[in-house]
Amino acid sequence: MTAPVLDWLSWLWNPARPVIEPASQRDVAALARIHGDSFHRGWGKTEFDAMLREPGTMIHRLRRGREVVGFAVSRQTADEAEILSIAVSARARGRGLSRALLMTHLGHLAGRGVRAVFLEVEENNQPACRLYRNAGFEVVGRRENYYNQGTATKLNALVMRRDLS
């Protein structure tokens, strides 16, 4: 069997249930690795460490056993918040974990008095757009040439919003 097939099978046989909980300083290396594997310009350990120390910033980790396999980051100002990033490791994708992570994170934001949540998503990222639409987000704007891919190519972003009140 090939390595991806073995990896998938080991995931199925692993009895550990996914757990969503607040991230801590000890998670910064895992968070940076997942972000770097998921986005063109990944955030480093220093950036995650700083965000964990910022008032108004909330980071949830998605853990399976001892392994951190995803996270959600948002920043709150008054009764609004912006989701800065959400990612799940490649081997954990396709199992509905992003939706569980997003909905749990939104519940915690609502518990903090957030009434509206915003985010930006690359308009051609169909899995992410579908995730956000299915979670009740609506497109409220578009930013031309927003994402720099490290080449001459720049990608557009959709600005999305969801009311929590």
C-alpha positions as CSV (number, residue, x, y, z in Angstrom):
1,M,0.0,0.0,0.0
2,T,1.1,3.6,-0.6
3,A,1.9,6.0,2.2
4,P,-1.3,8.1,1.7
5,V,-3.5,5.0,1.8
6,L,-1.8,3.8,5.0
7,D,-2.1,7.3,6.5
8,W,-5.8,7.3,5.8
9,L,-6.3,3.8,7.2
10,S,-4.5,4.7,10.4
11,W,-6.7,7.8,10.7
12,L,-9.8,5.6,10.5
13,W,-8.5,3.1,13.1
14,N,-7.3,5.7,15.6
15,P,-9.9,5.7,18.4
16,A,-9.0,9.3,19.5
17,R,-11.9,11.7,19.0
18,P,-11.3,15.2,17.7
19,V,-11.3,17.8,20.5
20,I,-11.7,21.6,20.0
21,E,-10.2,23.7,22.8
22,P,-8.3,26.9,23.4
23,A,-4.8,26.9,22.0
24,S,-1.8,27.7,24.2
25,Q,1.9,28.8,23.8
26,R,2.9,25.1,23.6
27,D,0.9,24.8,20.3
28,V,2.7,27.5,18.3
29,A,5.0,25.1,16.4
30,A,2.0,22.9,15.3
31,L,-0.1,25.9,14.4
32,A,2.7,27.4,12.3
33,R,3.3,24.1,10.5
34,I,-0.4,23.7,9.7
35,H,-0.6,27.3,8.5
36,G,2.5,27.0,6.4
37,D,1.2,23.8,4.8
38,S,-2.2,25.4,4.0
39,F,-1.3,28.9,2.7
40,H,1.1,30.4,0.3
41,R,2.6,32.6,3.0
42,G,2.5,30.8,6.2
43,W,2.6,32.5,9.6
44,G,5.6,31.5,11.8
45,K,5.8,30.5,15.4
46,T,6.6,34.1,16.4
47,E,3.3,35.4,14.8
48,F,1.2,32.7,16.6
49,D,3.0,33.4,19.9
50,A,2.2,37.1,19.6
51,M,-1.4,36.5,18.6
52,L,-1.9,34.2,21.7
53,R,-0.8,37.1,23.9
54,E,-3.0,39.7,22.2
55,P,-6.2,40.7,24.1
56,G,-9.2,40.2,21.8
57,T,-7.5,37.5,19.8
58,M,-8.9,34.0,20.2
59,I,-7.3,30.8,18.9
60,H,-8.9,27.3,19.1
61,R,-7.0,24.2,18.3
62,L,-8.4,21.0,16.8
63,R,-6.7,18.1,18.5
64,R,-6.9,14.4,17.8
65,G,-5.1,12.5,20.5
66,R,-1.9,14.4,21.2
67,E,-1.7,15.8,17.6
68,V,-2.9,19.3,16.7
69,V,-4.6,18.9,13.3
70,G,-6.3,22.3,12.9
71,F,-7.0,25.8,14.3
72,A,-9.2,28.8,14.0
73,V,-8.0,32.4,14.8
74,S,-10.1,35.5,15.2
75,R,-9.7,39.0,16.5
76,Q,-12.5,40.8,18.3
77,T,-13.2,44.6,18.5
78,A,-16.2,45.7,20.4
79,D,-19.1,43.5,19.2
80,E,-17.5,42.5,15.8
81,A,-14.9,39.9,15.0
82,E,-12.8,39.0,12.0
83,I,-11.8,35.4,11.4
84,L,-8.1,35.8,10.5
85,S,-7.4,32.1,9.5
86,I,-8.8,28.7,9.8
87,A,-7.0,25.6,8.6
88,V,-7.0,21.8,9.0
89,S,-3.9,19.7,8.2
90,A,-4.0,17.9,4.8
91,R,-4.4,14.5,6.3
92,A,-7.4,15.5,8.4
93,R,-9.4,17.2,5.6
94,G,-12.6,15.9,4.1
95,R,-14.0,14.7,7.5
96,G,-16.2,17.6,8.4
97,L,-13.7,18.9,11.0
98,S,-13.4,22.4,9.5
99,R,-17.2,22.9,9.9
100,A,-17.1,21.6,13.5
101,L,-14.1,23.9,14.2
102,L,-15.7,26.9,12.6
103,M,-19.1,26.4,14.4
104,T,-17.4,25.9,17.8
105,H,-15.3,29.0,17.2
106,L,-18.4,31.1,16.3
107,G,-20.2,29.8,19.4
108,H,-17.4,31.1,21.6
109,L,-17.4,34.5,19.7
110,A,-21.2,34.8,20.3
111,G,-20.5,34.0,24.0
112,R,-18.2,36.9,24.1
113,G,-20.9,39.3,22.8
114,V,-19.9,39.3,19.2
115,R,-22.8,40.2,17.0
116,A,-21.2,40.1,13.5
117,V,-18.2,38.2,12.1
118,F,-16.3,39.0,8.9
119,L,-13.7,37.2,6.9
120,E,-11.9,37.3,3.6
121,V,-11.5,34.2,1.4
122,E,-9.8,33.7,-1.9
123,E,-12.7,33.7,-4.4
124,N,-11.5,30.5,-6.2
125,N,-11.1,28.5,-3.0
126,Q,-14.3,26.5,-3.5
127,P,-14.1,24.3,-0.5
128,A,-13.6,27.3,1.8
129,C,-16.3,29.3,0.1
130,R,-18.7,26.4,0.4
131,L,-17.8,26.0,4.1
132,Y,-18.5,29.6,4.9
133,R,-21.7,29.8,2.9
134,N,-23.0,26.6,4.5
135,A,-22.2,28.2,7.9
136,G,-24.4,31.2,7.1
137,F,-21.8,33.7,5.8
138,E,-22.9,36.0,2.9
139,V,-20.7,37.8,0.4
140,V,-20.7,41.6,1.2
141,G,-17.8,42.7,-0.9
142,R,-14.8,41.8,-3.1
143,R,-11.2,42.9,-3.1
144,E,-9.4,42.9,-6.4
145,N,-5.9,41.5,-6.5
146,Y,-5.9,41.0,-2.7
147,Y,-3.8,37.8,-2.3
148,N,-0.2,37.9,-3.5
149,Q,0.9,34.4,-4.7
150,G,4.6,35.3,-4.8
151,T,4.4,35.6,-8.6
152,A,2.9,38.1,-10.9
153,T,-0.5,36.5,-10.2
154,K,-2.7,38.1,-7.7
155,L,-6.0,36.6,-6.6
156,N,-9.3,38.3,-5.6
157,A,-10.8,38.0,-2.2
158,L,-14.5,37.8,-1.2
159,V,-15.4,39.7,2.0
160,M,-18.0,37.7,3.9
161,R,-20.2,38.4,6.9
162,R,-22.4,36.5,9.3
163,D,-24.6,37.9,12.0
164,L,-24.5,36.0,15.3
165,S,-27.2,38.0,17.1
